Amino acid sequence: MSLQRKDWIMSLADKLAATRAASAGRIPPERAAIMHRATDDLRKSGILDRIVAVGRPAPAFELANHDGRRVSSADLVAAGPLVLSFFRGSW
């Protein structure tokens, strides 16, 4: 399935570039420097070489559920398709 881009739909890269441009003037220079150093440190760590490519299976993992019990991704996948959603909480 191919994604057809329309003028009113921004790609993730476009959205990230727009966010960077909009925040550039609002972030104090000393904080921006910290963020840039942290980003550079992540790049130097080799983390980009370990990213799972689009369309590739994710490695098996376990996470705690709402009760604190460990849940295995392998068990969930065995029961059917698994969707991961990352939510930046505000609690």
N, C-alpha and C positions, 0 to 999 in steps of 0.2 A: 504494500500500500504506500503510495507516495503522498506526501503532504503538498498540496498546492497552496502557494502563498498568495494572498490577496493583499491589496494595498492597505487595508484597514487592520490586517493582522501583523503584529510585530513578532519577529523571531525572538527566541530567548536572548541571543547575542545582541539584538537591537535593544531589547528592554534593559539588559545589563549596561550597555553603553549609555543609554539615556539616563539611567539611575546614577551612574558614575558622574556624568556631566552635570546633572542637577545637584548632586551632593558635593561636588568639588568646591563650590564657594561657601558652603555651609559648615564644612568640617574644619576646625582650627588646624593650622599647619602642623602643630606638634602631634596631634592625634592622627592626622593623615600620614605622617612619617611613621608612626607606630604601625598603622595598618599596612603600609607598603612593606615595611620590614617583615611583618608577620607573613604577608603573602609571599615575599621572596624566600623566607625560611621554609615555607611549605613547598615551594617549587624545588628548592635545593634538597629537600628531604627525600625526593624521589617518589613522592605520593602520586604524582601524575602518571607514573609508569604502572601503578597498581589499580588504576581506575577500570571498572568493568565497562567494556564497550557497549554501545547501544545494540540491543538484540542478542547479547550474550547472557547466559544464565548467571545469576548472582551466586556468590558462594553461600554455603549453608551457614546459618547463624542461629543463635538463641537470644531471646529478649524476655524480660519480665512483662507479664500482662498486668491488668489493672489490680489483680489480687496479689501480685508479687510472685506468682508461679512462673517458672521458666517455660517458654513456648518455643518449640523447634520449627524453623522454617521448613525443614525436610518433612516433618509430620504434616504441616499445613499443605505443602505442595502435593503430598501423597493423596490428600483429600480433594484436590482440585486446584484451579488456578489461584495464584497468590498475588495480591496487589499490595505494594508498599506505598504508604503515604507519609511524607515527612511534614510535620506541622510545627511551626515555630510558636510554641505556647506563649501565652501572656499571663501566666499565673504567678 
